[in-house]
């Protein structure tokens, strides 16, 4: 077999393998946050874990995002507008302050407070644990610059 023919066979085989793997799980369609192009977001999303609270990571089609589970039970978006003063409860997990919006329970939105760029995590509370998810993300998110801290926290 000539070198050119071997290369053609390898390319064809690789294309079939990639097509087969891509067919296993669909891409999660998301919108990028306004500041998703912040270089600090790239430093976070480049190191997102392959699993979160037992959920496998999936491909997304938006910059600075991540998704886990099928259907997606955890969605991360970096570069959202940093929240200002809020009446939402604030919880600290491994040194990172998160505002908690449970207005659409069992779907919860956690937004970093006092960090720029801000990060949001949406999760399905019926499928995954908020503490386990935020705890796993804290080493990455905790690298973002801090410019404020929560002053009112719920009793533990």
WOTABEL-V170263 format. One record per residue. N is the residue number from 1. PHI is phi as a letter, one per 40 degrees, with the letter a starting at -180 (none if undefined). PSI is psi in degrees with one decimal (* if undefined). Layout:
n	phi	psi
N	PHI	PSI
N	PHI	PSI
This chain:
n	phi	psi
1	none	133.0
2	c	161.4
3	c	-41.7
4	c	-42.2
5	c	-41.4
6	c	-42.8
7	c	-42.7
8	c	-41.1
9	c	-42.8
10	c	-44.1
11	c	-45.0
12	c	-43.4
13	c	-43.4
14	c	-39.2
15	c	-41.7
16	c	-43.5
17	c	-45.1
18	c	-43.5
19	c	-39.5
20	c	-45.3
21	c	-39.9
22	c	-28.3
23	c	-12.6
24	c	-36.9
25	a	133.0
26	c	157.8
27	c	140.3
28	c	121.0
29	c	119.7
30	b	169.2
31	b	138.5
32	c	145.8
33	c	161.7
34	d	-36.7
35	b	31.8
36	c	-22.1
37	c	3.5
38	c	129.5
39	d	-27.7
40	c	-30.5
41	c	-39.3
42	c	-37.3
43	c	-28.3
44	c	-53.3
45	c	-24.1
46	c	-21.5
47	b	18.1
48	c	141.8
49	c	155.9
50	c	-22.1
51	b	147.7
52	b	122.7
53	f	43.4
54	g	0.1
55	c	133.2
56	c	143.6
57	c	146.0
58	b	159.6
59	c	147.0
60	b	163.5
61	b	18.0
62	b	143.8
63	c	142.7
64	g	39.3
65	b	163.0
66	a	153.4
67	a	146.2
68	b	143.7
69	g	157.2
70	b	99.3
71	c	162.2
72	d	122.2
73	b	-10.3
74	b	130.4
75	b	130.9
76	b	137.1
77	b	122.4
78	b	144.6
79	g	12.9
80	c	159.4
81	c	125.6
82	c	132.2
83	c	149.0
84	c	-155.7
85	d	140.7
86	a	153.4
87	c	-2.3
88	c	147.5
89	c	149.2
90	b	133.1
91	b	137.4
92	c	127.1
93	b	114.1
94	f	46.2
95	g	-0.8
96	b	126.4
97	c	132.4
98	b	130.4
99	c	138.7
100	b	119.2
101	b	108.8
102	b	22.9
103	c	-14.4
104	b	33.7
105	d	139.4
106	c	9.8
107	c	121.6
108	b	147.2
109	b	125.9
110	b	126.3
111	b	131.4
112	c	143.1
113	b	131.6
114	g	17.2
115	b	140.9
116	b	124.1
117	c	157.7
118	c	153.1
119	b	136.3
120	b	142.2
121	b	121.2
122	b	135.2
123	a	156.6
124	c	106.4
125	c	-19.9
126	c	-15.2
127	b	-40.3
128	b	162.4
129	c	129.1
130	c	-41.6
131	c	-47.5
132	c	-39.7
133	c	-50.8
134	c	-35.5
135	c	-38.8
136	c	-31.1
137	c	-19.2
138	d	-41.3
139	c	-32.0
140	c	-52.2
141	c	-31.7
142	c	-12.2
143	c	-13.3
144	c	146.5
145	d	141.4
146	b	129.5
147	b	0.5
148	a	166.2
149	b	154.5
150	c	140.6
151	b	-18.1
152	b	115.3
153	b	148.3
154	c	152.9
155	c	138.9
156	c	*
